[in-house]
Amino acid sequence: MFRSFSRDYSLQHFVLAGVSMKRVLLKISYLGTNYHGWQVQPNGITVQEEMQNALEKMYKVRLGITGCSRTDAGVHANEFYCHYDTELD
C-alpha cells in the first residue's frame, strides 16, 4: 500500500470546451513491492489503477490520472507527482 500521502497539492483552474475544470496536482510516496509499476496494465495491479480506484470512490466517476513518469514492477517512489482533472463544483 502507500507509505505516505503528502498533503502537498496544488489547484489550477481552466476552461475546456466551455466547462470550468480544476487540475489537482498530488505529491505521493509509495512502496511498489506489490505493484506492477505505475501505469495501468492488464496483467497486474498498478499504482495508477489504485489511485483511480480511490478517486472513483471520492467522485463517483472514473477519472483519468497522469503520472510524472513510469516505474517498473516493484519499484518504490519517495516523491512522485501526478494530476487529475475534474469539473468545478
mmCIF file of the C-alpha atoms, coordinates in Angstrom:
data_MODEL
# 
_entry.id   MODEL 
# 
loop_
_atom_site.group_PDB 
_atom_site.id 
_atom_site.type_symbol 
_atom_site.label_atom_id 
_atom_site.label_alt_id 
_atom_site.label_comp_id 
_atom_site.label_asym_id 
_atom_site.label_entity_id 
_atom_site.label_seq_id 
_atom_site.pdbx_PDB_ins_code 
_atom_site.Cartn_x 
_atom_site.Cartn_y 
_atom_site.Cartn_z 
_atom_site.occupancy 
_atom_site.B_iso_or_equiv 
_atom_site.pdbx_formal_charge 
_atom_site.auth_seq_id 
_atom_site.auth_comp_id 
_atom_site.auth_asym_id 
_atom_site.auth_atom_id 
_atom_site.pdbx_PDB_model_num 
ATOM 1  C CA . MET A 1 1  ? 0.000   0.000  0.000   1.00 0.00 ? 1  MET A CA 1 
ATOM 2  C CA . PHE A 1 2  ? 1.017   3.632  0.062   1.00 0.00 ? 2  PHE A CA 1 
ATOM 3  C CA . ARG A 1 3  ? 3.666   4.516  2.608   1.00 0.00 ? 3  ARG A CA 1 
ATOM 4  C CA . SER A 1 4  ? 2.517   8.076  2.842   1.00 0.00 ? 4  SER A CA 1 
ATOM 5  C CA . PHE A 1 5  ? 0.266   10.551 1.187   1.00 0.00 ? 5  PHE A CA 1 
ATOM 6  C CA . SER A 1 6  ? 1.528   14.084 1.275   1.00 0.00 ? 6  SER A CA 1 
ATOM 7  C CA . ARG A 1 7  ? -0.860  16.957 1.733   1.00 0.00 ? 7  ARG A CA 1 
ATOM 8  C CA . ASP A 1 8  ? 1.165   18.849 -0.851  1.00 0.00 ? 8  ASP A CA 1 
ATOM 9  C CA . TYR A 1 9  ? -1.065  19.597 -3.794  1.00 0.00 ? 9  TYR A CA 1 
ATOM 10 C CA . SER A 1 10 ? -1.987  22.490 -5.969  1.00 0.00 ? 10 SER A CA 1 
ATOM 11 C CA . LEU A 1 11 ? -5.047  23.531 -7.926  1.00 0.00 ? 11 LEU A CA 1 
ATOM 12 C CA . GLN A 1 12 ? -5.180  25.108 -11.329 1.00 0.00 ? 12 GLN A CA 1 
ATOM 13 C CA . HIS A 1 13 ? -8.439  26.317 -12.857 1.00 0.00 ? 13 HIS A CA 1 
ATOM 14 C CA . PHE A 1 14 ? -9.129  26.315 -16.597 1.00 0.00 ? 14 PHE A CA 1 
ATOM 15 C CA . VAL A 1 15 ? -11.962 26.051 -19.122 1.00 0.00 ? 15 VAL A CA 1 
ATOM 16 C CA . LEU A 1 16 ? -12.128 23.103 -21.503 1.00 0.00 ? 16 LEU A CA 1 
ATOM 17 C CA . ALA A 1 17 ? -14.827 23.075 -24.206 1.00 0.00 ? 17 ALA A CA 1 
ATOM 18 C CA . GLY A 1 18 ? -16.845 25.581 -22.185 1.00 0.00 ? 18 GLY A CA 1 
ATOM 19 C CA . VAL A 1 19 ? -16.660 23.582 -18.938 1.00 0.00 ? 19 VAL A CA 1 
ATOM 20 C CA . SER A 1 20 ? -14.917 25.011 -15.882 1.00 0.00 ? 20 SER A CA 1 
ATOM 21 C CA . MET A 1 21 ? -12.338 22.488 -14.714 1.00 0.00 ? 21 MET A CA 1 
ATOM 22 C CA . LYS A 1 22 ? -9.775  22.200 -11.975 1.00 0.00 ? 22 LYS A CA 1 
ATOM 23 C CA . ARG A 1 23 ? -6.475  20.342 -12.227 1.00 0.00 ? 23 ARG A CA 1 
ATOM 24 C CA . VAL A 1 24 ? -5.302  18.804 -8.976  1.00 0.00 ? 24 VAL A CA 1 
ATOM 25 C CA . LEU A 1 25 ? -1.588  18.085 -8.605  1.00 0.00 ? 25 LEU A CA 1 
ATOM 26 C CA . LEU A 1 26 ? -0.655  15.462 -5.986  1.00 0.00 ? 26 LEU A CA 1 
ATOM 27 C CA . LYS A 1 27 ? 2.702   14.592 -4.494  1.00 0.00 ? 27 LYS A CA 1 
ATOM 28 C CA . ILE A 1 28 ? 2.746   10.978 -3.293  1.00 0.00 ? 28 ILE A CA 1 
ATOM 29 C CA . SER A 1 29 ? 5.156   8.344  -1.986  1.00 0.00 ? 29 SER A CA 1 
ATOM 30 C CA . TYR A 1 30 ? 4.629   4.601  -2.242  1.00 0.00 ? 30 TYR A CA 1 
ATOM 31 C CA . LEU A 1 31 ? 6.193   1.215  -1.705  1.00 0.00 ? 31 LEU A CA 1 
ATOM 32 C CA . GLY A 1 32 ? 5.996   -0.551 -5.044  1.00 0.00 ? 32 GLY A CA 1 
ATOM 33 C CA . THR A 1 33 ? 6.735   -4.082 -3.841  1.00 0.00 ? 33 THR A CA 1 
ATOM 34 C CA . ASN A 1 34 ? 3.224   -5.403 -4.529  1.00 0.00 ? 34 ASN A CA 1 
ATOM 35 C CA . TYR A 1 35 ? 2.602   -3.425 -7.715  1.00 0.00 ? 35 TYR A CA 1 
ATOM 36 C CA . HIS A 1 36 ? 3.413   -3.925 -11.391 1.00 0.00 ? 36 HIS A CA 1 
ATOM 37 C CA . GLY A 1 37 ? 4.691   -0.368 -11.764 1.00 0.00 ? 37 GLY A CA 1 
ATOM 38 C CA . TRP A 1 38 ? 2.839   2.917  -12.131 1.00 0.00 ? 38 TRP A CA 1 
ATOM 39 C CA . GLN A 1 39 ? 0.986   2.627  -15.453 1.00 0.00 ? 39 GLN A CA 1 
ATOM 40 C CA . VAL A 1 40 ? -2.261  0.625  -15.749 1.00 0.00 ? 40 VAL A CA 1 
ATOM 41 C CA . GLN A 1 41 ? -1.647  -2.791 -17.334 1.00 0.00 ? 41 GLN A CA 1 
ATOM 42 C CA . PRO A 1 42 ? -3.872  -5.799 -17.988 1.00 0.00 ? 42 PRO A CA 1 
ATOM 43 C CA . ASN A 1 43 ? -1.515  -8.260 -16.264 1.00 0.00 ? 43 ASN A CA 1 
ATOM 44 C CA . GLY A 1 44 ? -1.330  -6.877 -12.713 1.00 0.00 ? 44 GLY A CA 1 
ATOM 45 C CA . ILE A 1 45 ? -2.294  -4.283 -10.126 1.00 0.00 ? 45 ILE A CA 1 
ATOM 46 C CA . THR A 1 46 ? -0.586  -0.912 -10.578 1.00 0.00 ? 46 THR A CA 1 
ATOM 47 C CA . VAL A 1 47 ? -0.253  2.256  -8.536  1.00 0.00 ? 47 VAL A CA 1 
ATOM 48 C CA . GLN A 1 48 ? -2.145  4.303  -11.144 1.00 0.00 ? 48 GLN A CA 1 
ATOM 49 C CA . GLU A 1 49 ? -5.041  1.833  -11.029 1.00 0.00 ? 49 GLU A CA 1 
ATOM 50 C CA . GLU A 1 50 ? -5.204  2.031  -7.222  1.00 0.00 ? 50 GLU A CA 1 
ATOM 51 C CA . MET A 1 51 ? -5.184  5.833  -7.371  1.00 0.00 ? 51 MET A CA 1 
ATOM 52 C CA . GLN A 1 52 ? -8.000  5.799  -9.958  1.00 0.00 ? 52 GLN A CA 1 
ATOM 53 C CA . ASN A 1 53 ? -10.000 3.424  -7.743  1.00 0.00 ? 53 ASN A CA 1 
ATOM 54 C CA . ALA A 1 54 ? -9.607  5.801  -4.781  1.00 0.00 ? 54 ALA A CA 1 
ATOM 55 C CA . LEU A 1 55 ? -10.639 8.828  -6.862  1.00 0.00 ? 55 LEU A CA 1 
ATOM 56 C CA . GLU A 1 56 ? -13.656 6.933  -8.184  1.00 0.00 ? 56 GLU A CA 1 
ATOM 57 C CA . LYS A 1 57 ? -14.824 6.346  -4.607  1.00 0.00 ? 57 LYS A CA 1 
ATOM 58 C CA . MET A 1 58 ? -14.462 10.074 -3.890  1.00 0.00 ? 58 MET A CA 1 
ATOM 59 C CA . TYR A 1 59 ? -16.007 11.499 -7.071  1.00 0.00 ? 59 TYR A CA 1 
ATOM 60 C CA . LYS A 1 60 ? -18.403 8.646  -8.021  1.00 0.00 ? 60 LYS A CA 1 
ATOM 61 C CA . VAL A 1 61 ? -16.996 8.719  -11.567 1.00 0.00 ? 61 VAL A CA 1 
ATOM 62 C CA . ARG A 1 62 ? -13.865 7.184  -13.113 1.00 0.00 ? 62 ARG A CA 1 
ATOM 63 C CA . LEU A 1 63 ? -11.223 9.876  -13.647 1.00 0.00 ? 63 LEU A CA 1 
ATOM 64 C CA . GLY A 1 64 ? -8.002  9.629  -15.578 1.00 0.00 ? 64 GLY A CA 1 
ATOM 65 C CA . ILE A 1 65 ? -4.823  10.335 -13.655 1.00 0.00 ? 65 ILE A CA 1 
ATOM 66 C CA . THR A 1 66 ? -1.494  11.250 -15.242 1.00 0.00 ? 66 THR A CA 1 
ATOM 67 C CA . GLY A 1 67 ? 1.840   10.479 -13.604 1.00 0.00 ? 67 GLY A CA 1 
ATOM 68 C CA . CYS A 1 68 ? 5.118   12.358 -13.992 1.00 0.00 ? 68 CYS A CA 1 
ATOM 69 C CA . SER A 1 69 ? 6.844   9.185  -15.209 1.00 0.00 ? 69 SER A CA 1 
ATOM 70 C CA . ARG A 1 70 ? 6.637   5.403  -15.153 1.00 0.00 ? 70 ARG A CA 1 
ATOM 71 C CA . THR A 1 71 ? 8.121   2.912  -12.732 1.00 0.00 ? 71 THR A CA 1 
ATOM 72 C CA . ASP A 1 72 ? 8.858   -0.765 -13.186 1.00 0.00 ? 72 ASP A CA 1 
ATOM 73 C CA . ALA A 1 73 ? 7.361   -3.572 -11.125 1.00 0.00 ? 73 ALA A CA 1 
ATOM 74 C CA . GLY A 1 74 ? 8.456   -3.491 -7.505  1.00 0.00 ? 74 GLY A CA 1 
ATOM 75 C CA . VAL A 1 75 ? 9.994   -0.006 -7.669  1.00 0.00 ? 75 VAL A CA 1 
ATOM 76 C CA . HIS A 1 76 ? 9.343   2.418  -4.785  1.00 0.00 ? 76 HIS A CA 1 
ATOM 77 C CA . ALA A 1 77 ? 8.811   6.160  -5.120  1.00 0.00 ? 77 ALA A CA 1 
ATOM 78 C CA . ASN A 1 78 ? 9.825   8.697  -2.492  1.00 0.00 ? 78 ASN A CA 1 
ATOM 79 C CA . GLU A 1 79 ? 8.493   11.707 -4.407  1.00 0.00 ? 79 GLU A CA 1 
ATOM 80 C CA . PHE A 1 80 ? 6.120   11.121 -7.306  1.00 0.00 ? 80 PHE A CA 1 
ATOM 81 C CA . TYR A 1 81 ? 3.809   13.706 -8.857  1.00 0.00 ? 81 TYR A CA 1 
ATOM 82 C CA . CYS A 1 82 ? 0.526   13.012 -10.601 1.00 0.00 ? 82 CYS A CA 1 
ATOM 83 C CA . HIS A 1 83 ? -2.513  15.056 -11.581 1.00 0.00 ? 83 HIS A CA 1 
ATOM 84 C CA . TYR A 1 84 ? -6.151  14.643 -12.485 1.00 0.00 ? 84 TYR A CA 1 
ATOM 85 C CA . ASP A 1 85 ? -8.767  16.974 -13.931 1.00 0.00 ? 85 ASP A CA 1 
ATOM 86 C CA . THR A 1 86 ? -12.308 17.343 -12.638 1.00 0.00 ? 86 THR A CA 1 
ATOM 87 C CA . GLU A 1 87 ? -15.214 19.729 -13.115 1.00 0.00 ? 87 GLU A CA 1 
ATOM 88 C CA . LEU A 1 88 ? -15.546 22.587 -10.652 1.00 0.00 ? 88 LEU A CA 1 
ATOM 89 C CA . ASP A 1 89 ? -18.391 22.354 -8.162  1.00 0.00 ? 89 ASP A CA 1 
# 
